[in-house]
Amino acid sequence: MSNFLPQLVSPAVLLYSYLILTQIAQGIYFAGEFELPPAFRLVYSAGLLWIVGWWLLRDSRKRGVAWVYDIGFFLSIAWPLIMPYYLLKTRGAAKGLLLILAFVGTYIAASVIGMAFYLLLVVT
């Protein structure tokens, strides 16, 4: 039980939880053909960068990987390119690709679930 709480609040669990919740919301807005509120876009972008940065910080410390000088700016500009490279470099091709596919699959599946949820509510 003592190891459960640190794992529950780990950056990886938070990243996937955040991704699922926000993508379901975006799927609902997309299916309803509504425009996303500007505050949602701001919170989504800032939250995603913060969680990815937190995850990268903890993971790189655990694996002994050095950071660039201004990681915040670097992440805000190129995180979609940095993260796959980092995963492939630190975990190898097989495990890195599996993690990348899990992220992309979660992203797409949560959006589809959000759209299906909206359509189920509208149809019934």
Buried (B, 14 or more C-beta within 10 A) or exposed (E): EEEEEEEEEEBBEBBBEBBBBBBBBBBBBBBBEEEEEEEBEEEBEEBBBBBBBBBBEEBBEEEEEEEEEEBEEBBBEEBEEBBBEBBBEBBEEEEBBEBBEEBEEBBEBBBBBBBBBBBEEEEE
